[in-house]
Amino acid sequence: MRIAVLGTGVVGRTIATKLVQLGHDVTVGSRSQLNPAADAWKFPGGRSAAFDTFAGAAAAGDLIFNCTNGAATLTALDMAGPRNFDGKVLVDVANPLDFSTGSLRLIYCNGDSLGERIQAALPDTKVVKALNTVTAPVMVDAGRVPGDHVLPICGNDEEAKQAVRDLVACFGWDQRRIVDLGDITAARAQEAHLFMWLALADALDTYEFNFGLAVRSK
Amino acid sequence: MRIAVLGTGVVGRTIATKLVQLGHDVTVGSRSQLNPAADAWKFPGGRSAAFDTFAGAAAAGDLIFNCTNGAATLTALDMAGPRNFDGKVLVDVANPLDFSTGSLRLIYCNGDSLGERIQAALPDTKVVKALNTVTAPVMVDAGRVPGDHVLPICGNDEEAKQAVRDLVACFGWDQRRIVDLGDITAARAQEAHLFMWLALADALDTYEFNFGLAVRSK
């Protein structure tokens, strides 16, 4: 599949590397096509991704991962050219984190979310919020964490959610691990999970964890 | 133990009933001592709680559960008389929920929490946030939900947290299930969990669930 990965931070590099390993035709987009971080990036096995601007990458992908910094996502998507997303699936992995006060805040929160902002900015795009609730190495390899932990996803388009389910199955997230939280307003829950996620990471002294579900039988 | 339960909603009734069953000397506090809801309340086994005003109950308890509506908690604690809490452990079970817009919002959120507001209002009280992350029947009976699900707690005072651990052990929350998230600022995480909790409740079509932890070994 022709896949664009927007963002060259840890999340973008981790996802792009995995997609290349899986044999996809990957274009990585960043603010500038001449990106020293991207140039220094070593892909395993001799294969590589193409590198382009946000706009070039978005145009090249049939499915697009948003791995930009959540604080800069809306600007990055605007730079990428909204038309380049029309009719496509956008997997929003970003969290709108703000540590400027010394503790975690979310830029959009409490009745708002980045996922919804993206969907509003790109009304002809099928936005699916996914993978934002785990650390990057676990995103692309669910088996790094033992047990029946789960991946919440949400979005307005059922076919788009199915496409994302199929794709993340190759990251180890088989269908029974995926919890569909409904439409894109559930991005509020997935992003607000960062408060609990970070508190648990501190308590557990690791980022390599996830939550599972225990449910009473009816 | 002499325990006060402030609030006569589902959470207060559930916790007070369980504490009476466990043999504690329970005083339930409400806005008015003449409370039709409380009068109609049937305790199992012929034992009962005493009923009093918020102030009378707080004065009678050595340990106090805040089970008031989170939107009204600070007013209720003021009515109860801050002096009645001095030196005591206050277990804050409340969530500052606001459904006035039709979807969930939190009155204190994103760098703030009810738990912190209570601690600030009652500086000589040892506030422990606990049990707010599960539905009432599960609060007092962890075994209603199968599996190794967990209970986050937080607070500034280690002895107070240990007292709460000991008490909730009698609700089925044995020590390995309890995750200490640190000081009372982690109430931000425990309260913001309500966004994910409610989304999961919708997806699972039940309130009788909880989350467990899956952690990669180091």
Interface residues (C-beta under 8 A of the other chain):
Chain A: T101 S103 L104 R105 L106 C109 N110 G111 V138 R144 V145 P146 G147 D148 H149 P152 C154 V179 D180 L181 G182 T185 A186 R188 A189 Q190 A192 H193 F195 M196 L198 A199 L200 D202 A203 L204 T206 E208 F209 N210 F211 G212 L213 A214 V215 R216 S217 K218
Chain B: T101 S103 L104 R105 L106 C109 N110 G111 V138 R144 V145 P146 G147 D148 H149 P152 C154 V179 D180 L181 G182 T185 A186 R188 A189 Q190 A192 H193 F195 M196 L198 A199 L200 D202 A203 L204 T206 E208 F209 N210 F211 G212 L213 A214 V215 R216 S217 K218
